[in-house]
């Protein structure tokens, strides 16, 4: 059995696949979310809607 662990963070998503038998790691990946100009991410379907990306100190 090979479970898939997924972690959705503020700036990225991470995935990990392990073997249950012995805990051996089979693969992992990290994908960063897009970042817009001055951390504002426009919504493609609505020009009047945007979200702001959180800045970490």
Order of alpha helices (4+ residues) and beta strands (2+ residues): beta-beta-beta-beta-beta
